[in-house]
Amino acid sequence: MAALTSKPGLSWTSLALPAFLLAGLAGALAVKTGLIGAAPVGPVLDEPVTVEIAPRAFEYRDSGEFFRNGFAVDGQIKTVTVRRPLTIMKYQVTAADYGRCVADGACAQAEPTFAPADAANTPATGVSYDDAIAYAGWLSVRTGEVWTLPTDQDLAFAAGSRFPDDALGVDIDSTNPADRWLADYRREAARKASRDPVPQPLGRFGENEYGLADFAGNIWEWTGTCNRRVNLDKEGRVVNDVSSCGIYVASGKHRAALSSFVRNPKGGGCAVGVPPDNVGFRLIKDTRWYAPLLVRLKESGLAF
């Protein structure tokens, strides 16, 4: 019987080379057509001060409202492994910086509860989720970089030990409503409003272990994370997961669910329990080389 022969296996280099060439051609075409590498529009702004959070694994409790057999339960803690550095503003966007966007006609006027004595050194407040999105778009155009709102998970990654744990701490198998009522009462009592809710100068609340400043002071920060209602079965498996993307998570001393148009959290807007003192925001910079391409594709309706 003739010996069977087999074709030699393809090496990883022979497979990877066409992919690299294709990526290079796509990148060159994107630059040529202006999809990426476009110059900033108008006077170039200096980029805000940022910190780079190194990759690591960390524990994260899912945001949202979780129910099991009709009873409120805590979201599960999961281990998240972040493999790329995160570049995020060291401080929250200031009132002066936001004012420049207003002056350019790209942002709506903020409605702060307290007038800042030093707008250049005080976080912007009285801004909605929609306002924050508009500012991110304006800053991207004026710097030639891609700036976006962080997700709740991004903030948890950057905030480290300062990120809140909203757990009720009730036994998941408890069917006694009183247990949850008491736990919720204790949690809300611990969240009592600040004695001094007036926005403080940048740096007033110090830095965390990664150099991120002022997180969990008296400014809550908008995220791009939609509020969720998750129903679990007896074994803790997800039965359904419904996101409400007109309501977004703002994170600070605790998480708050706020309607996208809310500027003053004390006026309601779907906040649960003790409302935030103030709502502002900081942005992350998308440093991926193809980030501008993704933005253009999304704007053209070719990507989501």
N, C-alpha and C positions, 0 to 999 in steps of 0.2 A: 504494500500500500504506500502510495506517495506520501511523503511527509507534508503535514499541513503547515502552511506559512501564514503569518499575520503581518499586517502593515504596522510599521513602527508608530507608537503613540505620538500625538502632536505635543510638542513642548509648550509650556505656558507662555514662552516668549513669542512663539508663532501665533498663538491665539490673542495675546495682548497687543501685539504690534498693530494689527488692523484697528483695534479699538482706540488706541492712542492716536493713530492717524486720523480716524473719523472725528475724534474729539477735537483734534487740532484744526481740522478743516472747518468744523462747526464753529469753533471759537473765532477763527479768522473771518468767516462769513458774518458772524454776529457783529464783530467789530466793524467790518466793512460797511454793513448795512445800518450801523448805529444802534443796534440792539443792546450792545454793551460798550462801555468805554466812552459814553457820551460825556461831554464837558458839562460842568455845573451851569445852570441857567441864572443869569444875573450876577451881581457881586458875590464872590466866593466867601462863604462864611468859614471861620475857623471851626474845626470840629470840637465838640465838647470833650471834656476830660473823661476818659474811660478807664476801666480796669478789665484785665483779662483773667477770667476764671479758668484755671487749668482743669483738664478732664479728670473725672473721678467717678466712682460709684457712690450713690447716696440713697438714703431712704426717703420715700415720698408718700404721703397719705393723699390718695385721690381726692380731688375737689368734687363737690356736688352733694346732693341730698340722696342718701341711701336708705332703702327700706327693705325689710325682710318680714314676710308674713304680715305686712301692714304696719309694722313697728319701725320707728327710726333707728338706724344702726350707724356705726362709724364706717367711713370709707376704709378700704383695705390699704395697708402699708405695703408698698412694693419697693424693690431695689431697682433703681434706675442707673444704668451705666452710660455716662456721657463720654463720647469718644473724641469730641472736638472742643477746643477752647471756646468760651463764650465771651464776647466783647460787649460790655454793658456800660452805660453811663455811670460814673462814680456817684454823681449827685442827681437829684431829681431836676427836671427842666425848671428853670427859674422863671419868675414872673416877667423879667425883662426880656428873656429869650422868646417867651411866648408872645410878648408884646410886639416883637419884630415881625412875627408871622401875621399878627393882626394888622400891623401897619402895611404889610405887603398885600393885604386883602385875601390871604389864603386861609386864615383862621377866624373863627367867630370870637367876639369879645368875651373874655372870661367874666365870671360872676362870683368873685371871691367874697366870703363872709367878712374877712378882715382885709383892710387895705394895707399892703406891705409898706413898711417904712423904707426899706432898701430893696427895690425890685430886682437889682442885679445879684442880690445875695439871699433871696428868699424864694422858696419853691412856688411855682405857679399852682394856684388852687382855683376852685370854681370852674373846673373844666370837665367836660363830659368825655365819654369814650369816643364819641364822634369827633370832638375837638382834638383829642390826642391822635387819632388817625390822620386828621387833616395836617396836624403839625409834623407828624412823621413823614408825610408825603412832601411837605414844603422843605423840611430839612434835607431830605434826600436830593431834591432838585438843586438846592443851594450849595450842597457840599459835593455832589457827584458820587455819594455813597448810598447804600441802601440801609435805611433805618426803619425799624418796626417795633411795635409793642411786644414785650416779652410775653410768653405764656405764663400761667401760674407755676408750671413746673420749672420754667427758666428762672423765675424769681426764687423758687425754693432752692434751686441749685446755687444761685448767686448769693442768697441771703444766709445760707448755712445754718448756724445755730440760732440765728435770729428769726427764722421762719416759724410761724405759729403752728401748733397742733390743735386743730379744732375738735378733737375727739370728745365725745360725751363720757366715755369710759364706763358705759353700762354693759353688763353681760349680754352678749348677742342673743342668748337663749331666753332672756327675761321677757315675760309677757305682761308684766305689771306696768301699766302706764305711769304710775306714780314714780317709779324708778327713773324714767326718762324726764318727767316733769321736774323732779328735784335736781337731776343732773344738769338740765338745761338752765334752771334757776341759778344754780351755783356758777355755771359758766358765764351767764350773762352778768351776774353780780361782779365777777372778776373782771369783766370787760367794761366796767363803768367808765363813763366819759372822762377824758383828761381834765385835771383841775385847771390847766391852762391850754386850751385848744388853739391859741393863736399860733400860726405858722412861725417856726423859728428859723434863724439864719442857717445857711448850709454848714454842715459839720457839727451842729448843736448836739446831735444824738450819737456822734462818734462813728467809728468804723467797725465792721465785723472782721472775722479772721481772714477774709479775702480782700479787704480794702474797700468793700462796698460801704458807702456812707449813708447814714440816716434812715436805713430801713427799719420799719416798726417804731418810728417816732410818732408824731401826730399827723402824718400824711400817709393816707392809704394810696396805693398805686394801681392804676388801671392795668389790666392784662388783656390779652387777646383770647382768653379762655371763656367759652360759653358756659353758662350755668347748666347743670345736668340734674336729672332726676332718674335714679337707677333703682330698679326693683330686682331683688335677689330671691332665689328659691331657698328652701330649707338647708340645702348644702352650701349656700353662699354663691351659687352660680348666677350669672346675670340673666334675668328673664327678659328685660328690656331696658334700654338706655336712651332716654329722650333728652336731647340738647335743646336749649332755648337760646338762640343766638341773637335775641334782642336784649338779653340780660347777660351781663359779663361779670366776671369775678374781679374784685378789687382786693388786693392783699396788703396787709400791714400788721397791726397788732393781732388782728384776726381777719378771716376772709369775710367779705360782704358781697352779696349779689345785688347789682344795681342795673337799672335800665340804662341803655346806651346814651340816652339824652340827659341823664341826671347830672347837674352841676353842683347842687347843694344836697349832700346825702341826708342831712337832717330833715329835708322836706319829704322823705319817703323814697319812692322809686324802687320798691321791692327789696330794700335792705331788710335783713332778718335780724331781730334783736337790737342791741345797741348799735346805732349807726356810726360810721366813721366820723372823726372830727373834721377832716378835710380830705378831698380827693385830688391827687395830682398824678404825675407819671414820670417814668424815665424810659429810655429806649435802648434797644440792643442794635448793634451794627452787624449786618450780615456780611461776613468777610469772604464768603465763597466767591470764587472768580466768576461764576455764572449767575450770581444773584441778580444783577441787573437784567440779564436775559429772562429770568423767571418773572421778574416784575413786568417787563414788556409783554411777555406772553400772556400773563394774567390780565393785563389791561386790554389786550386784544381779544380776550375771551378764549384763548387757546389753551389755558392752564387754569387750575383752580387752587 
